[in-house]
Amino acid sequence: MDTAAGARISVDRVVDGPTPKHAQLREILRRMVERELPPGSPIPSERELAERYAVSRLTVRSAIGRLVDEGLLSRVRGKGTFTASRRMELQLYLMSFTADMRRRGLAPATEVLTTATEQPPAATSKALRLGRSEAAYRLHRLRRADGVPLAVERGWYRPHAVPGLLELDLSQSLYAQLAQRYGIRFDNAWQTVRAESADRETARLLEIRTGSPLLVFRRISSVRGEPVEDMTSWYRGDHYQVTVQLDRSSPDSGRLPKHGGTR
C-alpha cells in the first residue's frame, strides 16, 4: 500500500494449499490490523489487495467482510474500509446519551424517528404501573456521535408524570428537559443487557449489515420510587463493550425487580 493510505503492508503471501485463500488473506489482514495500524486507519482498497496478493476481488471481499463482522474493520459508505475505533464502555450509571458523548469529547446528535401516544405492551404497562387500558408516550430515536450512528432507542413514558412530553424538542437531551420542565432527575433504575443480531430495519438505521451483533439494554428508570421511563436501546456491538467489577458477595434476590425484565 502507498504511504498516503498510512499502512505498512505485511510480506505474508497467499498460496495454493488446503487452507482457502480467503481464510489466508483474512489472517494476513488481521495481523496488519492488530500489529501495524492504529484505530481509524484506512486499509488498502479491494483492487490493491487483489493485485498485491494475486487473488480475486471476491476473495478480498470475503476476507474483509468477515473482519467487519468481527468488529476489527468498519466500512464507511463512500469513503472505504477502516480499522475499527476502540470500543467505548457503555455507561452503567444514570447519564443521558448526550451528556455521555460530550464527556467523551464527541458531538452527539439525535434524530426523532416516530412519536405516539398509545397503549404499550403488557410488560411495559406492568413496569410503569399503568392501568390495563392506559396509554403511554412512545418515543423512537436514532442517536449519533460525530456523525456515526451508534444506537436506536425505543422508550415508553408515563403521561401523568410527564404531561406534554411529545411537545418537547426531542432531538435534544431528554434527561435535561425532564429536569428542567418536570423536575425529574432519575435516582434509581433496573437494567438488563442481552445480545441480539440486527434485523433489517435496525441494521439500516445503524448502517451495518443485517445480522451484525448488537448489545441491547432495557432500563426502567424511577424517581422517588415511581417508574417513569421504560427504555430499550440497541447499541452497535462493533463500537461498545461492557465491563463490570465482580466480587464474592452473594446476590440479594430480594432486591430483584418484580416487574419482569429491566435495563
Secondary structure, 3 states (H helix, E strand, C coil): CCHHHCCCCCCCCCCCCCCCHHHHHHHHHHHHHHHCCCCCCECCCHHHHHHHHCCCHHHHHHHHHHHHHHCCEEEECCCEEEECCCCEECCCCCCCHHHHHHHCCCCEEEEEEEEEEECCCHHHHHHCCCCCCCCEEEEEEEEEECCEEEEEEEEEECCCCCCCHHHCCCCCCHHHHHHHHHCCCCCEEEEEEEEEECCHHHHHHHCCCCCCEEEEEEEEEEECCEEEEEEEEEEECCCEECCCCCCCCCCCHHHCCCCCCCC
